[in-house]
Amino acid sequence: MGKAMSKPRDDRQKDLLLPALDQIIDMGHPLVRLAALIDWKFLDDRFGSVCQTGPGQPGLPTRLVAGLFILKHMHNLSDEVLCARWIENPYYQYFCGELSFCHRLPFDRSSMTRWRQRLGEEQLVALIQESLSVAHKTGAIGPKDLERVAVDTTVQPKAVAHPTDARLIHRAITKLVGLARRNRVPLRQSYLRLAKRAAIMVGRYTHAHQFKRARRQLKFLRTRLGRIIRDIRRKIDGDVALEAASARCSIWRSGCAPRISISAAPRSMRYMPRRSSVSARGKPVRLTSSAARSVSPPP
């Protein structure tokens, strides 16, 4: 008795009590013609490389897995919807290599997740290569279309955070403390732990529309940034090398922490320039963006 093979194998056979799929479907259907053009042997060699010979139950047939992935991305379906349509659509089953109509899934839905985790870059490149090969065979694309490829990254997710005031000040504190440590400048206090907590609370208070508390935490951050700047200036006074290194820092050149205020608008925190105007009672007030649009300048 030899050891069980864990590599995928396709041992599907026709059911003698059920009619064959090629006898009950239209052989001119687009999915049927597409299945005849795809080189399933090429995909079988690439997909089978992720499995190793040894004990264990063989994996699903590679044509079934590749066909499911192609159908999923062709029609933009979830795994649950794809499995539901696969049972009721004979063309889906024929495309995946079934010989007779199946009334229940021959696999578990979680198998698709496991195959996605198992596939690597080589297998995904094989799918792209075969898609381009079929498109070239059918005349959908020509050699000129492949000379230059334009990639649109408009909807590509990017790790870009909204530059709120608290985040910018906290980042300035972190950069200055790191710069001081690299140059072995001892600080009286780094405020890293307190600044991180204050930056978090600014976002939470703003989300809860508690703008007075948010302004208090933002003032705390601005004050600690000013303390760090003044502390570093005192420590490097007279050191030409350190003064030259610190001159390249934009926050250092500003001389103090930035003057930032929070708008009363509930959506976000914004940079607001200081403006003053005279109301009917003659008291100076600070205008937010919404108030600045409603108050017209004096004649």
Secondary structure, DSSP 4 states (H G I P E B T S, - for coil): -PPPP-S--------TTS-BGGGTS-TTSHHHHHHHHS-HHHHHHHHHTTS-SSSS-----HHHHHHHHHHHHHHT--HHHHHHHHHH-HHHHHHTT-SB--SS-SS-THHHHHHHHH--HHHHHHHHHHHHHHHHHHTSS-GGGGT------TTS--------HHHHHHHHHHHHHHHHHHTT---S---HHHHHHHHHHHHHHHHTT-HHHHHHHHHHHHHHHHHHHHHHHHHHTT-HHHHHHHTT-HHHHH-S-------S-SS--------EEE-TT--EEE--HHHHHHSPPP-
